[in-house]
Amino acid sequence: MNDIMLADDQTLSQEILNIEDSEFEIVEREEVIYDAKFEGEAISYMRDVWNRFKRDKVTVAATIVILLIVALAIVGPHLNEFTYLKQDTERAYMPPRIPGLEKLGIFDGTRVITIQKKNIQNYEDCLLEIVDEYEIRSRSGSVPMMDIKIDVYKQTDAEDIYYWFGSDSLGRDMFTRLWQGTRVSLILALAVMVVNLSIGLVVGAIAGYYGGWVDILIQRLLEIITSVPQLPLVILLIMWFGSGILPLILVFVLTGWVGISNSVRIQFYRYKNKEYVLASRTMGAKDRRIMYRYILPNAAGTIITNCALSLPFVIFQEAGLSYLGLGIQAPNPSIGQLLADGQKVLLDYPYLLLFPGLVIILLMLSFNLLGNGLRDAFNPELRE
Amino acid sequence: MGKYVAQRLIAAAFAFIIIVALIFFVLFSMPGNIVSDPTIKETVRKAIEEKYHLNEPLPVQFAYFIRNYMNLDFGTSLFVRPGVAVFDVFKERIGVTIQLNLFSALFTLPVGMFFGITMALKKDSIYDIIASSLVVFFISVPGFVMAAALQYFLAYKLGWFPIVLAPEVKLNWTKFHSMILPIFALSFGSIASIARLLRAELAEALTSEYMLLAKAKGLTFRQRVVRHALRNACVPLASTFLYLFIGVLSSSLVIENIFGVPGLSKVLVSSINAKDHQLTLGITYFYVLIGLLMSIAADLSYGIVDPRIRMGGRKDE
């Protein structure tokens, strides 16, 4: 047997070369060998997003507020004995009275009214205190006047009834109407978002992915759509179709999908020439698979953020239309409808605007905060 | 630059024609017209329809419309302001709307810039945190809720301002005093948007490498901020501001409603309700015109503020 030459010209000793087969022992016969286990846990992209989302207290708080409002919009209209359409003209404009809080002197169902002093006996049974006494001079002499605080619930024999947020001009319970309105506004916003998303995704993907003249054509179309003045168009459409939820959805969809389409298009432009896309194309992936399996997930963050921010925008726009009498039709309430009704009697019954105002501010605020939080959460550069 | 402006103008002209045609056909194919009122006598209705070509098919009406507008004849209002030329109605109403928006812009820009700059310079301080929260708050509060709150507390409870706009035509102190609340209601949201944008841009500019270079050259902090950082941060501001201005011009309707401002939008809504199509068409025409010109101005402003942005270059990426 020849000596085996090694690289550094050393000869292996004969002893090592002449080991009998029987002396060999296969190591892994007894136990299966594994790779070393990772110490930490593998963190997927979505997991990472979730971690960043959780860490931001403000975003979590905003989410809780939104969930709370959504829950109230679902159960709120059934929490008391009223329905949102039940009228009681005897008890119109009742001030808010909330059990528990009434003992603290707020929301206790009282109101300060101005009367002539000689009419005081009409209010004897419900009079709480005399706030002010003064005289108004007119041509026929001076008239003694009084500002008195009365318990409106005693005055209308409604001592065992609680209008938590007061009642409106037709004696409908504001609490029930408010949450019914929130429900309508939220449903409208969600529906608009879903339709916008579907159209925007498809159009944006096509424009961004294929580029060229398809893109130019679509961009010019978008330019025209966005420069049509909103207001006259909206008014015309609503007059044409009548104002209900469906025409309103149409109005908001008409221009609303442009934003989502644009952001999808930009993401497609950015990613369509990446190496991994080329790789998948070489392996025979079809256009549609590349678009929705490989490119779209990159745009998910932008799109989700966009959607979160579009919800309050729709609610806000609908409220604006309601002010002009073009929103959801009465007697169905929406937040905007309630705000517009409240605006008419703002100086006398401010609470009719207070509660819907608070709800819309809370909704807008928490959706905006949620949108910002999502944007940060989806941004991998902010990983710690 | 010249070529780019020309391109933009031609594209805008195309868009303009399409939009106006679109509005025309939507408007005139609506069921009913100004004389559908059943109390109007048949002969009178025939005469009116004859005079304003309402009995002709739509394309013919469209041809009449093009011809009249080419001759700068914008028609007369028939119902909302009977007998008054559309252009006069426009001239009369645009005044107060422009006044309101101009004052709001004059108030918005300096205040918004002040907060944006100070927030960026004192980034992450208590001041920044408080101001940022306020900014988010003011962006979220809808203008009409703000308007209602201002009206109730400042005008009704405290009596500092009149509840509705003073009817004076000329701009004097009484009128201006009554305009303050609508201006506030219009401005708060824009101030917050501008402050937020400028804070983000300036904070980014402050940490960039050219600022380090400027420091190495020996410029003082003030020189660095004003000459280098601020100038770069203001690039997106110009167009955002113009877009905000356009937005305010069309969205001030609700605010105008709340404060009883006799603005353009009010005429627009009533003209649509009364089927006074000539008036609607005329006002929309000018609306679109102003909007398109402003958006061209917004695009061009990029080039004026920032010479690095070449006009007519590739739009994407």
Interface residues (C-beta under 8 A of the other chain):
Chain A: R220 E223 I224 S227 V228 P229 Q230 L231 P232 L233 I235 L236 L237 M239 W240 I266 Y269 R270 P312 F316 A319 G320 Y323 L324 L339 G342 Q343 L346 L347 P350 L353 G357 I360 I361 M364 L365 N368 L369 N372
Chain B: A11 A15 I18 I19 L22 I23 V26 L27 M30 V136 F137 I139 S140 V141 P142 F144 V145 A148 A149 Q151 Y152 Y156 I163 S250 S251 L253 V254 N257 I258 S265 L268 V269 I272 N273 T280 I283 T284 Y287 V288 G291 L292 S295 D316 E317
